[in-house]
Amino acid sequence: MNEFLESVKQKALHYIENIDNRKVFPSHEAINNLSLFNEPMPEKPTEPNKTIDFLNKYGRVASVASTGGRYFGFVIGGVVPAALGASWLASTWDQNAGIWVASPIASKIEDVTLNWLKELLRLPKSSEGALVTGTTMANFVALSAARNKLLKDSGWDIDEKGLYEAPPIKIIVGKEVHTTIYKAIKMLGLGNQNIITAPVDDQGAIRTEYYFVICTL
């Protein structure tokens, strides 16, 4: 195991140390070679070094160099040493972070992270939250909570009655709203026809004077 992990470490270091010497996006040859991954599912285990060597040879060159200093694409940050090391440990520990009894350390880190976010955003200490998989799911969870709260305040039990014949809900979004909001609205069964699009200022924020007008509709 020591020899194997040392080999993986050296491959990872080589990737990091040479990230600035390659193009940000993979070459046509690297992308075409991804077809080599199209193989039948093996019936027996593959020797670990063989698997890693294959990934390193064909996967490494087909990656986007988003961790390098010349990447200016999506909102993707480069890896920092502490995050990389923590990621290695997390993979080694192989925890199920869903509930406390499955992983006390994962639950504790989530609590600390949420407390830091509350402090950073100056939210009340009584605020609650959860870590999710990404932007789409974060918007989905937030809109779901808002939907359930509004329906509950209207006397509608969504758990028992569902959305059929439920009181209508209007969703106000800014003109520059992220596409994941529309996806979450569809997944929650709220419907595009219930979306009200409001004009925004040069920073993308909803213009307050318009906001107060549509809130009275």
Buried (B, 14 or more C-beta within 10 A) or exposed (E): EEEEEEBBEEBBEEBBEEBEEBEBBBEEEBEEBEEEEEEEEEEEEEEEEEEBEEBBEBBBBBBBBBBBEEBEEEEEEEEEEEEEEEEBEBEEEEBEBEEEEEBEEBBEBBEEEBBEEBEEEEBEEEEEBEEEEEBBBBBBBBBBEBBBEBBEEEEBEBEEEEBEEBEEBEBBBBEEBBEBBBBBBEBBEBEEEEBEBBEBEEEEEBBEEBBEEEEEE
